[in-house]
């Protein structure tokens, strides 16, 4: 099952990244123009610093990770703090931070920095709440990553992309759907990201119409 889940994680994240990258390339009038994802970089620092420090100070993980029993006994910060540390060891930490760098930079361009943060943290928060039921103990920013990835896939589909982009988006969302059916918290976070994309794309479209 772990190998199967790993395949679903890769499909859900990197098919969405490829979807958004291809869509943005198709839409860009200056394909060689450099874009620095400032908000994504700041978010990476915010998460990356405690994620690295936890390997030198192991108590950091146990203090910040999702733990339903301790949450019920007053550790209220565990509702959001699991996004700042990782429970997958060094390999899991690298995977989560690289995943954030990829999908975050694309989501920031497709939306903007503010909307990207909204999608990341709302999806991450709901993922953590669902995690209290499906996976009472754990940690990692991957739920926020999946919220961003699903928003990229949905937004790309709504904006009428080319057929290859549509196929990649459907693959990403299909993987998310399987994860949700398996009661994996990444699927729950992806669902929130998809719902937010439906709403925010309307806002994006209205602003585009105003700008002509």
N, C-alpha and C positions, 0 to 999 in steps of 0.2 A: 504493500500500500504506500509506503514512503516513496518508492520510486515513481509510482503513479502520481502521487501528489506533487512531486518535484516537477514532473512533466507539465501538470496543470498550472503550477506556479509560473513556470517559464513561459508557457503559452499566454497566460493571462497578462503577464507584465510585458513581455518583449514583442508579442504580436501587436499589443496596443501601442507600444513605443514606435514600432515600424509603421503602424497605421498613421499615427500623428506625424511622424517624420515625412512620410510620403505626401500626406495631405499638405503640410506646410510648404514643402518643396514645390508642389504643383501651384500653390497660391502665391508664392513669392515672386515679385517682379525683379528682385535683386538676390538671386540664389547664393551669391558669394559674400553677401553682407554678413559680418560677424555679429552675433547676438550673445551677450553675456547674461545668463540667468541669475540675476542678483538675488531674487527672493529664494530661489532654490538653493543657492550657495549659502545663504544665511541659515536656512532650515537645516542644511547638511551640517553646518558647524554646531548648531544647537543640539542636534541629535548625535552627531559624531563624537563630540567631546565626552559626554557621559558614557557613551557606548565603548569608548576606548579606555576611559578611566576605570570601568567596572572590572577590567582584567587585572588592574593593580590594586583595586579596593573592592573585593568580592561582595562586601556588605552592601554596596551600592545597588547591585542587582536585586538582592533580597529585599531591600528597602523600597525599591521603586516598581518592582514587577507586579503584574496582576495577581492578586491573591484574594479570592472572594471572602474567605473567612476573616482575614485581617481587615478588609474593607468594611465588613459588617461591624467590626469592633472599633471603628473610628479612623482607620487609615484612609480618609476620603480622597487623598491625592492619587491613590491607585486607580482612579477612574481615568486619568490621563497620563500619569507618569510612565506607564509601561511603554509608551511610544518613544521614550528617551533612552532605553536600554535594550539589550538583546539577550534572548535565551538560547540562541543557536550556536554559541561558541564563536570562534574566530571566523569560520567559514560562513556561518549564518549572518554575522555582523557585516562581513564584506558583501555578501549577496544583497542584504537589505539596503546598505548605503549606496552601492552601485545602482541598485534598482531605483532608489530615490533620485539619484543624479540623472538617470536616463528619463524616467517618466515625468519627474518634476520639471526638467528643463523644457520638455515638449508641452506639458500642461500649462506652464507659465506663458508660453508663446501663443497657445490656442485660446487661452482666457486672458488673464493678467495675473500679476503677483497676488493681489488680494483674493481673487476668486480661487486661485490655486491653493492658497492657505485654507480658505473656507472648506473646499472639497477635501483636502487632506485631513484637517482636524475633525470635521463633522463625521466623515467616514471612519476615521480612526477611533473617535469617541464611541460611535455606535458599535464598531467592531469590538471594542473593549467591553462594552455592556453585554453584548451577545456572548463574549468570551466568558463572562461570569457564569453562564449556563453551560456552554459547550466545552470550554477549556478553562476551568477556574484558575489555573496557575500558568503564567506565561508572560512573555514580553517581546517587543519588537515593533519597529515602525512599518512593518510589511503591510499591516491593515490599511494604513494611510496610503501606502504605495498603490494598493489595489483599488482604493477609492479613486485615486488620480487616473490610474490606467483605464478603468471602466469609463470615466468621464471623457477621456480622449477618444475611446472607441465609439461611444454614443455620439459625441459631437461630430466626429468625422462622418458617421453615417447620416446624420441630420443635415450636413452641409453638402450633400450630393457629390461625393468623391468619385473617382474612377473605379472601375470594377476591382482591380487588385487591392485597392484600399478597403473596399467593402468586404472582400473576402477575409482579409487580415482582421478587420474589426469584428466580424462575425466569429472568427476563430477565438479571439480574445474573450468575447462575451460568452461564447459557448463554454470555454474553460471555467469562467466565473460561475456559470449556471450549474455546472457539475459540482464545483466546490460548494456551492450553496446547498445543493441536494445532499451532499455528504456531511452537512452540518459543520463545515469548516468556516471559521470566522472570516477568512479572506473573501469568501463568497458573499457573506453578509455585508462586509465593507464595500465590495464592488457594487452590490445592489444600491447602496446609498449613493455611491459616486455616480451611478447611471441615472438615478432619480434626480440628483442635483444637476446633472448635465442637461436633462430635459428642460428644467426650469431656467438655468443660466443661459442656455443657448437661445432662449426666447429674448432674454435681456441683451445678449450679444447681437442678435439679429436686429432688434429695435435700434440699438446704437449705431449699427452699420447703416440702417436706413436713414437715420438722422444725419449721418455724415455724408450721405449720398453715395 
